[in-house]
């Protein structure tokens, strides 16, 4: 998800080079046609959108949840409640609904990899970012919960915690970590919250 964002484009390219068949999901489904990449438009903050994304592929082995949003810069007492709700929608609800849609099929097959992109704000809150901090902390808790619930069914769930993704090199580093987490070598890695960058 979040396939057209800065990180999404780098991750999509890395997995494409690895030989993966890719279902690239974002709100608009835009992008150049390419072999082994199917683009799907879906609003993952809605039950219907998440179900549409999950139904677009006959089989889903890996979910990379990159979609999200950022806002902040003011203390909690000055934060617009609408901003708080909006970031919970983008950063938490979208992940919950997508996981809710794909987990039953993964559990039935006995295999699956879920990876979300969070933030180091999930474990080290920064002043002026109450809505963002809370949404990313909740996303981390969701991923850890899924890991505990589905580890006996061959499903791993992990979350990557970057600081700021402001260069292609940082995005590539995250993509490489995601490739590792989806590999056979990481079959027993689950419930991990992995800081990356500084």
Backbone bond lengths (Angstrom), bond angles and torsions (degrees), N, CA, C in turn:
res aa  C-N    CA-C-N  psi(-1)  N-CA   C-N-CA  omega(-1)  CA-C   N-CA-C  phi
1 X - - - 1.458 - - 1.523 108.99 -
2 X 1.321 116.51 161.82 1.458 119.02 -176.30 1.516 112.17 66.49
3 X 1.334 115.90 34.02 1.464 120.97 -170.04 1.519 113.88 -66.29
4 X 1.324 118.22 -23.29 1.462 119.84 -176.46 1.520 113.05 -97.80
5 X 1.320 117.43 -1.30 1.455 119.63 176.00 1.522 110.72 -73.38
6 X 1.332 115.81 174.04 1.467 120.63 -179.26 1.518 111.09 -57.53
7 X 1.325 117.10 -51.10 1.458 120.48 178.69 1.530 110.68 -67.43
8 X 1.319 116.66 -40.30 1.460 121.17 -177.93 1.517 112.93 -57.70
9 X 1.319 116.72 -40.93 1.472 119.59 -179.59 1.531 111.13 -65.96
10 X 1.332 116.36 -40.35 1.468 119.76 -179.74 1.524 110.47 -68.49
11 X 1.330 117.51 -43.33 1.464 121.34 -179.99 1.525 110.60 -65.93
12 X 1.323 117.18 -42.71 1.463 120.66 177.72 1.520 110.65 -58.16
13 X 1.313 117.00 -44.37 1.465 121.29 179.94 1.531 111.28 -63.68
14 X 1.331 116.69 -41.56 1.469 120.38 -178.96 1.524 111.07 -64.65
15 X 1.319 117.17 -42.97 1.460 119.83 -179.68 1.529 110.77 -73.30
16 X 1.319 117.52 -32.79 1.462 120.16 175.55 1.530 110.25 -62.24
17 X 1.331 116.12 -43.12 1.465 120.02 179.21 1.524 111.33 -65.78
18 X 1.318 117.63 -25.44 1.469 120.97 178.85 1.523 111.84 -77.81
19 X 1.339 117.11 -8.57 1.455 121.37 178.97 1.515 114.91 99.05
20 X 1.320 116.90 6.40 1.464 120.38 -176.64 1.525 112.10 -70.85
21 X 1.331 115.09 150.53 1.460 121.58 166.41 1.515 106.46 -88.31
22 X 1.322 117.67 126.56 1.460 121.37 -167.98 1.521 111.38 -118.41
23 X 1.315 115.05 131.13 1.461 122.57 168.94 1.517 105.70 -105.61
24 X 1.314 117.00 103.57 1.462 122.80 -174.68 1.521 109.00 -94.30
25 X 1.323 116.05 113.45 1.465 121.64 -174.12 1.517 110.47 -110.47
26 X 1.319 116.40 132.26 1.462 122.05 167.09 1.525 107.55 -153.40
27 X 1.297 116.22 -179.49 1.467 119.40 -175.48 1.522 113.15 -63.37
28 X 1.342 116.74 -28.83 1.461 119.66 -172.80 1.523 114.09 -112.21
29 X 1.337 117.89 -15.44 1.453 120.73 178.80 1.511 113.54 64.20
30 X 1.335 116.59 28.93 1.455 120.30 -175.75 1.520 111.29 -92.31
31 X 1.327 115.03 158.97 1.452 121.45 178.50 1.512 110.22 143.67
32 X 1.311 115.01 158.32 1.460 119.51 -178.82 1.530 110.43 -69.88
33 X 1.326 116.87 140.89 1.473 119.95 175.62 1.526 110.15 -60.05
34 X 1.318 115.39 141.58 1.460 119.59 -178.02 1.518 109.34 -155.51
35 X 1.314 115.80 142.76 1.452 120.47 178.00 1.530 110.10 -58.58
36 X 1.341 115.57 136.06 1.466 124.14 178.46 1.522 114.41 71.18
37 X 1.342 117.35 9.78 1.470 120.15 174.00 1.517 108.78 -125.23
38 X 1.319 115.91 121.23 1.457 121.35 173.69 1.517 107.84 -111.84
39 X 1.314 117.27 128.68 1.458 121.72 -176.81 1.530 109.71 -102.11
40 X 1.325 114.73 134.22 1.459 121.01 -177.00 1.527 109.17 -130.49
41 X 1.327 116.22 133.14 1.456 121.72 174.77 1.521 108.94 -92.14
42 X 1.329 116.38 125.49 1.465 119.84 179.23 1.517 109.60 -158.22
43 X 1.315 115.64 139.85 1.462 121.89 174.28 1.529 107.20 -93.44
44 X 1.326 116.14 102.66 1.461 120.29 -174.18 1.518 113.44 -75.10
45 X 1.318 117.74 -4.75 1.462 119.35 176.04 1.525 111.48 -82.79
46 X 1.335 116.60 -1.23 1.468 120.82 176.93 1.523 109.74 -115.76
47 X 1.322 115.79 149.83 1.459 120.72 178.40 1.519 110.64 -59.75
48 X 1.319 115.93 -40.61 1.458 120.38 -178.82 1.526 111.22 -65.82
49 X 1.322 116.75 -42.62 1.458 120.69 -179.34 1.513 112.21 -64.14
50 X 1.321 116.76 -43.17 1.459 120.17 178.68 1.528 111.11 -64.45
51 X 1.327 116.25 -41.27 1.462 120.20 178.47 1.531 110.55 -65.00
52 X 1.318 116.41 -38.38 1.468 120.89 178.47 1.525 110.36 -63.28
53 X 1.326 116.88 -43.59 1.463 120.30 179.50 1.527 110.75 -63.68
54 X 1.324 116.61 -44.15 1.466 120.82 -178.34 1.518 111.84 -66.51
55 X 1.332 116.79 -31.88 1.466 120.94 -177.59 1.523 113.02 -82.82
56 X 1.328 116.81 -8.04 1.464 120.35 -175.23 1.528 112.92 -75.41
57 X 1.329 116.85 -13.76 1.466 120.51 177.67 1.518 109.26 -124.95
58 X 1.327 116.29 141.35 1.461 119.80 179.14 1.520 111.29 -66.92
59 X 1.328 115.41 -32.93 1.462 119.99 -179.09 1.524 109.12 -140.93
60 X 1.313 116.53 133.96 1.461 121.79 177.28 1.524 107.90 -123.14
61 X 1.321 116.12 115.57 1.458 121.50 178.67 1.525 111.92 -95.49
62 X 1.334 115.32 -32.52 1.465 120.92 -174.32 1.524 109.41 -134.23
63 X 1.322 116.33 134.94 1.463 121.61 171.37 1.521 107.70 -119.50
64 X 1.330 115.71 122.91 1.456 122.16 174.70 1.519 107.02 -111.30
65 X 1.313 116.13 108.13 1.467 119.62 -176.09 1.524 109.25 -97.05
66 X 1.327 115.46 99.61 1.462 122.29 -177.81 1.524 112.33 -105.33
67 X 1.312 117.01 -13.45 1.465 120.38 -176.62 1.519 110.33 -64.65
68 X 1.307 115.79 145.57 1.461 119.85 178.19 1.511 110.76 171.55
69 X 1.321 115.01 -174.82 1.456 119.87 -178.39 1.511 111.55 -150.56
70 X 1.319 114.67 170.04 1.467 121.48 -176.92 1.521 108.88 -142.39
71 X 1.319 115.59 139.81 1.466 121.75 172.13 1.516 107.01 -161.41
72 X 1.308 116.13 153.07 1.461 118.93 178.89 1.506 111.48 165.64
73 X 1.335 113.57 -162.00 1.456 118.94 178.36 1.517 114.20 110.69
74 X 1.328 116.72 -1.93 1.469 119.49 179.29 1.523 109.34 -133.06
75 X 1.343 117.80 155.84 1.466 120.19 178.53 1.522 111.85 -64.51
76 X 1.320 115.43 163.06 1.459 121.61 -177.38 1.526 111.88 -53.98
77 X 1.333 116.48 -42.65 1.467 120.11 -177.94 1.507 114.09 -66.30
78 X 1.325 117.11 -13.87 1.465 121.13 179.30 1.530 111.96 -111.41
79 X 1.323 116.87 1.75 1.468 120.70 -179.76 1.517 110.41 -75.95
80 X 1.300 116.71 129.66 1.463 122.04 178.00 1.532 108.66 -66.53
81 X 1.335 118.74 125.34 1.467 119.65 176.73 1.528 113.20 -54.92
82 X 1.320 116.65 -28.99 1.469 119.18 178.02 1.528 110.71 -65.98
83 X 1.330 117.17 -34.70 1.465 121.29 175.76 1.516 110.49 -65.60
84 X 1.327 115.94 -42.87 1.462 120.68 178.02 1.533 110.15 -58.69
85 X 1.327 116.46 -49.18 1.468 120.67 -179.89 1.526 111.37 -62.40
86 X 1.337 115.94 -40.21 1.464 120.75 -177.84 1.528 111.09 -62.79
87 X 1.341 117.34 -44.21 1.453 119.97 -178.93 1.519 111.95 -70.76
88 X 1.319 117.58 -32.58 1.462 118.99 173.49 1.526 110.67 -64.22
89 X 1.322 116.43 -37.58 1.471 120.26 176.69 1.525 111.10 -62.71
90 X 1.338 116.13 -49.78 1.461 120.45 -174.77 1.518 112.97 -71.20
91 X 1.324 116.92 -43.93 1.459 120.89 -170.08 1.525 114.27 -93.28
92 X 1.323 117.50 -25.19 1.461 120.23 -175.73 1.527 112.85 -116.16
93 X 1.326 116.48 -55.21 1.464 119.34 -176.09 1.531 111.13 -60.03
94 X 1.329 117.68 -40.50 1.466 120.18 -179.63 1.524 110.81 -60.29
95 X 1.335 117.05 -41.37 1.469 120.42 178.90 1.519 110.82 -67.48
96 X 1.326 116.63 -46.05 1.464 119.45 -179.63 1.521 110.89 -58.29
97 X 1.323 117.45 -47.55 1.468 119.96 -176.19 1.525 111.34 -66.43
98 X 1.330 117.37 -37.97 1.462 119.43 178.90 1.529 110.57 -68.55
99 X 1.322 117.39 -45.32 1.470 120.02 177.87 1.527 110.21 -61.09
100 X 1.312 116.34 -41.60 1.466 122.32 178.57 1.526 110.71 -58.11
101 X 1.329 116.22 -35.91 1.465 120.51 -177.62 1.526 112.76 -77.80
102 X 1.335 117.81 -34.42 1.473 119.40 -173.03 1.524 113.64 -97.47
103 X 1.317 118.60 -24.49 1.470 120.04 -173.57 1.532 114.46 -61.71
104 X 1.318 120.18 -41.91 1.467 118.04 179.77 1.531 113.33 -58.19
105 X 1.329 117.79 -40.73 1.466 120.61 179.60 1.522 110.87 -69.83
106 X 1.318 116.99 -39.93 1.465 120.09 177.02 1.527 110.54 -62.67
107 X 1.328 116.33 -43.37 1.469 120.36 -179.43 1.517 110.88 -64.21
108 X 1.321 116.56 -36.89 1.464 120.83 179.18 1.530 111.08 -63.56
109 X 1.341 116.68 -37.38 1.466 120.80 178.87 1.525 112.31 -83.76
110 X 1.325 117.09 -18.40 1.455 120.34 -178.79 1.506 113.75 77.54
111 X 1.330 116.16 29.01 1.472 119.50 -179.91 1.520 109.86 -160.06
112 X 1.328 115.81 141.18 1.459 120.11 174.09 1.519 110.83 176.21
113 X 1.319 115.43 153.19 1.463 122.38 176.60 1.528 108.16 -130.92
114 X 1.305 116.70 122.64 1.466 122.42 175.06 1.519 108.30 -115.77
115 X 1.319 116.57 128.74 1.463 121.00 175.99 1.523 107.89 -134.08
116 X 1.313 115.90 128.96 1.465 121.53 176.76 1.523 108.98 -114.45
117 X 1.313 114.96 153.45 1.461 120.62 172.92 1.518 107.52 -103.29
118 X 1.325 114.96 116.62 1.453 120.53 177.46 1.505 110.08 -105.70
119 X 1.311 115.61 -132.58 1.457 121.81 -179.81 1.516 107.80 -162.51
120 X 1.312 116.13 151.83 1.462 118.20 175.25 1.525 111.10 -65.38
121 X 1.333 116.52 -13.16 1.459 120.45 172.02 1.527 111.64 -64.60
122 X 1.346 116.99 -16.25 1.468 120.57 177.62 1.519 111.36 -67.71
123 X 1.319 117.36 -23.18 1.465 120.21 -179.52 1.522 113.03 -123.42
124 X 1.327 116.74 -9.87 1.453 120.79 179.34 1.526 107.93 -139.96
125 X 1.319 116.38 86.95 1.458 121.34 -173.51 1.529 111.49 -65.08
126 X 1.311 114.28 141.57 1.458 122.09 -179.60 1.522 108.73 -110.72
127 X 1.322 116.83 136.66 1.463 120.76 179.20 1.524 111.06 -59.09
128 X 1.325 115.52 142.57 1.454 121.16 177.29 1.515 114.59 87.11
129 X 1.346 117.11 3.38 1.465 120.68 -177.10 1.524 111.01 -129.81
130 X 1.317 117.35 42.47 1.467 119.46 -172.46 1.525 112.54 -59.20
131 X 1.319 118.14 -43.62 1.465 120.66 -178.16 1.522 110.63 -67.26
132 X 1.318 115.48 -44.04 1.468 119.79 179.91 1.526 110.74 -65.85
133 X 1.337 116.42 -47.92 1.459 120.36 179.57 1.528 111.60 -56.47
134 X 1.318 115.75 -47.10 1.469 120.51 -176.83 1.525 111.10 -64.64
135 X 1.324 116.77 -41.04 1.472 119.37 -178.12 1.522 111.27 -67.90
136 X 1.320 117.23 -38.20 1.470 119.82 -179.76 1.524 111.37 -75.14
137 X 1.334 117.70 -34.12 1.464 119.86 175.51 1.526 110.51 -65.28
138 X 1.321 116.13 -40.10 1.463 119.96 177.98 1.523 111.33 -66.99
139 X 1.328 117.08 -36.36 1.471 120.41 176.84 1.524 109.93 -62.72
140 X 1.321 116.90 -42.67 1.466 119.89 177.58 1.530 110.71 -59.95
141 X 1.322 116.67 -44.39 1.466 120.12 179.15 1.524 111.26 -62.66
142 X 1.324 116.98 -38.43 1.467 120.67 178.20 1.524 110.73 -62.29
143 X 1.318 117.21 -46.86 1.461 121.22 -179.00 1.527 110.43 -62.65
144 X 1.322 116.75 -43.29 1.464 119.79 179.49 1.526 111.21 -64.88
145 X 1.317 117.17 -35.79 1.466 121.36 176.98 1.529 110.64 -63.96
146 X 1.329 116.60 -47.34 1.467 120.83 178.70 1.528 110.22 -59.13
147 X 1.327 117.04 -41.79 1.466 120.60 179.18 1.525 110.76 -58.94
148 X 1.321 116.97 -43.79 1.464 120.69 -179.77 1.523 112.65 -69.54
149 X 1.324 116.15 -33.44 1.465 120.06 -177.67 1.519 113.33 -75.42
150 X 1.339 117.52 -33.73 1.464 120.34 -167.81 1.529 114.39 -116.94
151 X 1.330 118.14 8.91 1.467 119.04 -177.08 1.522 112.63 -62.89
152 X 1.332 117.23 -30.34 1.463 120.07 -179.44 1.527 112.25 -80.68
153 X 1.321 116.95 -4.31 1.465 120.80 -179.49 1.528 111.93 -109.86
154 X 1.325 116.26 19.74 1.456 120.18 174.67 1.510 115.00 77.54
155 X 1.331 117.11 17.97 1.463 121.48 -177.98 1.519 109.18 -112.91
156 X 1.320 116.10 131.01 1.456 120.66 173.84 1.522 109.46 -108.61
157 X 1.326 115.24 149.93 1.463 121.45 177.42 1.520 107.83 -139.84
158 X 1.315 115.83 124.84 1.460 121.60 -177.84 1.523 109.58 -139.36
159 X 1.331 115.38 160.26 1.455 119.83 179.14 1.520 109.38 -132.75
160 X 1.308 115.04 134.48 1.459 122.87 178.47 1.526 107.68 -97.08
161 X 1.340 116.09 134.11 1.462 120.68 -174.86 1.529 110.60 -118.70
162 X 1.328 117.64 85.73 1.466 119.99 177.05 1.534 110.92 -80.09
163 X 1.322 114.81 169.21 1.469 120.17 171.69 1.526 106.71 -90.43
164 X 1.303 116.92 -87.40 1.456 122.02 176.97 1.521 108.51 -122.95
165 X 1.322 116.16 133.37 1.464 120.60 179.92 1.529 106.60 -101.35
166 X 1.322 115.61 82.86 1.462 119.12 -172.07 1.529 113.88 -115.71
167 X 1.332 116.91 6.20 1.466 120.05 176.12 1.525 109.40 -140.48
168 X 1.330 117.68 153.69 1.469 120.13 175.78 1.522 112.37 -58.04
169 X 1.328 117.22 -33.87 1.466 120.34 -179.49 1.522 111.58 -63.62
170 X 1.333 116.71 -39.78 1.462 120.19 178.38 1.523 110.99 -67.65
171 X 1.323 116.18 -39.79 1.461 120.10 177.43 1.531 110.39 -63.60
172 X 1.329 117.19 -40.34 1.456 121.39 179.44 1.522 111.17 -65.03
173 X 1.323 116.56 -37.19 1.464 120.78 177.78 1.528 110.73 -61.85
174 X 1.319 116.59 -41.19 1.459 121.07 177.89 1.525 110.36 -66.53
175 X 1.327 116.83 -42.18 1.466 120.89 179.13 1.525 110.67 -59.69
176 X 1.316 117.15 -42.08 1.460 120.80 -179.80 1.527 111.42 -66.28
177 X 1.328 116.83 -37.67 1.458 120.04 176.05 1.527 110.42 -64.23
178 X 1.321 116.78 -40.77 1.463 120.43 178.65 1.527 111.32 -64.61
179 X 1.315 116.77 -39.89 1.465 119.76 176.39 1.525 110.34 -59.59
180 X 1.317 116.67 -42.38 1.461 119.45 178.08 1.528 110.96 -62.86
181 X 1.330 116.91 -45.02 1.468 120.30 -176.33 1.525 112.85 -66.19
182 X 1.321 117.40 -18.83 1.468 120.18 177.48 1.522 111.70 -96.26
183 X 1.322 117.74 -0.83 1.460 121.32 -176.48 1.523 111.06 -85.93
184 X 1.329 115.63 166.14 1.462 120.90 176.33 1.525 111.33 -61.88
185 X 1.324 116.49 -30.60 1.462 120.35 -178.73 1.528 112.05 -63.52
186 X 1.333 116.63 -23.21 1.465 120.99 -178.53 1.529 112.03 -105.67
187 X 1.315 116.91 21.36 1.469 120.52 -176.11 1.520 112.84 -59.65
188 X 1.312 117.69 -25.86 1.469 120.49 -178.54 1.519 112.97 -103.80
189 X 1.328 116.50 7.65 1.462 120.46 177.99 1.522 108.41 -91.11
190 X 1.297 117.42 111.28 1.466 120.49 179.13 1.515 110.05 -150.58
191 X 1.311 115.58 147.45 1.454 120.85 -177.81 1.509 113.55 77.79
192 X 1.333 116.53 12.10 1.471 120.50 -177.71 1.512 110.80 -85.27
193 X 1.331 115.55 138.24 1.458 123.60 171.37 1.521 105.49 -112.70
194 X 1.321 117.13 105.35 1.455 121.94 -166.58 1.533 111.32 -106.51
195 X 1.342 117.00 107.73 1.467 118.92 174.83 1.523 110.19 -67.23
196 X 1.319 116.72 143.81 1.448 121.10 178.32 1.517 108.03 -145.37
197 X 1.318 116.64 138.55 1.454 121.02 -177.32 1.511 111.08 85.05
198 X 1.320 114.60 179.52 1.469 119.83 -179.38 1.509 109.96 -149.70
